[in-house]
Structure formats: structure tokens, C-alpha cells
Amino acid sequence: MELAAGSFSGEQFREACAELQQPALAGADWQLLVETSGISIYRLLDQKTGLYEYKVFGVLEDCSPTLLADIYMDLDYRKQWDQYVKELYEQECNGQTVVYWEVKYPFPMSNRDYVYLRQRRDLDMEGRKIHVVLAQSTSVPQLVERSGVIRVKQYKQSLAIESDGKKGSKVFMYYFDNPGGQIPSWLINWAAKNQSRTKREAQNQRDLIQFSANPNTLQ
């Protein structure tokens, strides 16, 4: 799932937009994990890894699409509220902007880090303004693996946002990562499910972004 040199295709952006209008849940064993406060979270077992892919659909009533997309892209803001960030920054590598992100894991587990490409496009789809952000793991020689930190090499995420027709945002998110190492898949999946239960109390866009950015966060 590692993205080689290059960027995302137009088709990948269109696929994310399409999920806003018609969720692509048919033809696979997507399971509804939780549905509350206008948010629905589905999961699908990845047979190769034993881990789950996630899709999130819903409406955030008090946040405009542009503001939500800007917040999502703001790495400095994320460092203010995400207690699991140890290091997070952008770096130019081979003419591309790459994100480096190290995540704190509880003792005795090793921290994980990510190197990934991220791209945002603001699209006009038949009169609908849709903000789309795609992210996927990559590899660059400037950001080598660090001793004592496990590199996550399977990471993929997409986010699509448009107006709900009022003051809020209609949102679609997809997420998958494989943190690797010796963590049993049942423990990772339990942690993801436990994190998703906080959606029942989520009242603002920050909670939704936190889940979408890392549902495997151990709490």
C-alpha cells in the first residue's frame, strides 16, 4: 500500500467525492460499528492483515466545509490537541511535500512513525464544491527508519467534505493502517473499536478529526 513517487490520480479524488453522494458499502462485508449523533462508522475486515478498514459518514452541523478542511490540514493545530503526537512536520523531498509523523505508544510498545504523501483539492463537481484530502504511505531516502521506532508502511486515508445545505458539513472518511510490530491484531482492533465508542459523546469537529486521523489510538 506504499505510494511510489508521483501524486494521486484524478480518479482517486473522484472516488472520494462519489462516496459523499452514495456510500460504497455494497459487494463487501462492511459492518455498521456505531451510529449516533448523525455519524455512522463502518468497518471491513482485511483478510491479509486481520485488521479493519473504516468508513465514516455523517454531518457536522456547526462547522463549515472550508473551516473543517483547513483544520484538518493544519499540522501545527493538531500538535496542540493530540497528546499522542511526538513529532509531526512537512518536508520537501524530491520535489514533493512529505509528512513525517511519530506517534507515542504506551510502554512497553515501541512508537510508530509514518512517512506519507498528502494532497488536497477543492473540486467543483456539477456545482457542488467538495474539499478532498488524500493521504498514503510512501518512502523517501531523506527520512530513513529510526532505531526503536517502527515504521508504518501500510497507511491510507481519504476525506471528502461538502456543505450540508445549511451551516454544517457533510463528511466521508476512509482509514486503514497496519502498525506492524508484535501487537496482536485483536488488540489493535479492540483499541479501534474502543476509540470509536467516544463518538457517542463527540460534539465537535476536533473529535471527528481525531478518530479519522488515527482510530487505532490506544486509550
N, C-alpha and C positions, 0 to 999 in steps of 0.2 A: 504493500500500500504506500510505498515511498514514492514521492513525486520527483522525477528527474528534472534536469534543467529545463526551463520553459515556464509557461504560465498556464492558467486554467483556460479551458475551451469555452466558447460561447454556448455550446450545448450544455455544459455543466451549470452555467448560470441559468439557462432556460429551464432546466430540470428543477432547480430550487424554486423558481417562480411558479412553475406548474403545481407544485405541492401546496402552495397557498390557496389555489382555487379548487384543487381536487387532490386530497391526500392519497398517496400511492401506497395503499395498505393491502390491496388485493393480490392474490397469487403467491403470498408468502404467509408464514405463521406469525404475523405481528400480534402481540398480546397487549391488551389495554392494562397498563400498570396502575395508573391512578388518574382520576378525573375529578377536578374540583376547581372552584373559583374561575371557571372559564378556561382552564388549562387541561389538556389531555396528553398523557405521556404513554407512548407505546414502546415495546421492546421486541427484538427479534434475535433468537439465538444464532450466533455464528458457529457453524458446525466445526470449522477448522480450529478455532481457538477455545471454544467452550464459553466465550464471553458474549455479551449482548450489545447489539446496536440499538440506538434510541432515536425516536422521533417525537418531537414536541409540537403540538398545535395549540393555538389559543389566542386570546385577545387581552391586551393590557390597556385598560380603559383610560388611564391617566398619563400616558406617555406618547408623544407624537413619534411617528416613524423616523424622522430625521434625528431627533434627540436620542432615541434608542440606538440607532446605528452609530451615532457619534460616540456615545458612552461605551458601546461595545468595542469600538476601535481604539479607545483611549487606554493605553497600557499604563500610563502614569496613574490614572484614576484607579485602575484595578489594584495597583500596589497599595493603595490606601485602605481598601476594604477586604482584600483577600489575604487572610492570615497565613495561607499555605504557600504564598509566593516567596521564594528565596531570592530569585534573580529573574528579571524579565526586561528585555530590551530588543530593539531592532538594530540590525547591522547590514550594511551593504556588502554583498558577496557576489562576485562575478556579474555585476550589473543588476542584481536583484536585491530587493529588501527581504531579509530573512529575520524571523523572530526566534530568539533564544529564550527558553522558559524553564527554570528549575523549580520543581515542586517539592515542598517539605513532606516527608513521610515520617510517621511515628517510629521511634525506636522499637525493635531492632532492625527495622527495614531500611534499606538504602533510599535516598532521594531519587526521584526520576527527573530527567530533563528531556526537553523537546526542542527540535530544530524544525521549523516549518515555514512554508510559504503561506502568505495571506494576501488576499486581494478583495477589494470592494468595488462594486459597480452600482451606480444608480441608474436604473433602467426605466424606459418608457415602454410598457407592454400594452399596446392598444388603448392608450390613455390612462393606464394605471401606472403610477410611479412606485417602483419597487426597489428597495435597497437590498442588495445581496452581498454577503461576505462568504468567501470560501477559504478553507484552510486545509493543508495536508502536509504530512511529514516529508522532509527532504534531507539531503545530505550534502554538506559543503566542506571542503578541506580546511576552511578557516575556523570551523567550530568542531573540533575533534572531541571524542568522548573523554570524560573526566574520570579519574580514579575515584572509586567509591560512589559514583553516581551511575545509575542505569539509564541508558538512552532508550527512549520510547520510539520505536521505528515504525509502528503502525498507528497512525493518528489521522483522523479525517473528520471534518466538521463543516457544516453549511448552515447559513442563516438567511432567511428571507423575511422582509418586513414591508408592509404597506398599511395605508390608512384603513381603519375600520369603518370609515364613513362618518365618524363623529370626531372626538378629540383623541382617540386612542390608536392603538396599533394592532394589526392582525399579524401573527408571527408563525413561522415554521422554522424548526431547527432539527438538524440531524447530527448525531455524535457517535463516534466509535474510537476507542483506543485500546491498545494492549500494553499494559505497563511492564510486562515481562518479569524477569527475575523468578524468584521462587514463591511468589504469592499464589496460593491456590485460587483457581477460577471461581470456586464457590464463595470465597471470601470477598473477592472483588465484586462479584455480582450482588452479594448481600449488602456491601457498602453502598453500591449504586442505588439499590432499592431503598435502603435506609435514608439516603440523602434525598431521594425523590419524595419521601413522605413529608419533608418540610414544605413541599409545595402547598400543603393544606393551609399553612399559615402565611404563605407568600403574598404580600400585598403591594410589592413594587417591582420595578424592572430590574433592580440590582439582584434580587433573589433569583429571578428567572435567568439572568445572565450567568450567575454563579453556577447554577445547575448545568446550563448548556455548555459552559466552558470546561467543566470537569465534574461529571456526575460520579466519578469514581473516588472523589474526595472522601477520605476516611474521617469520620467524626465519632 
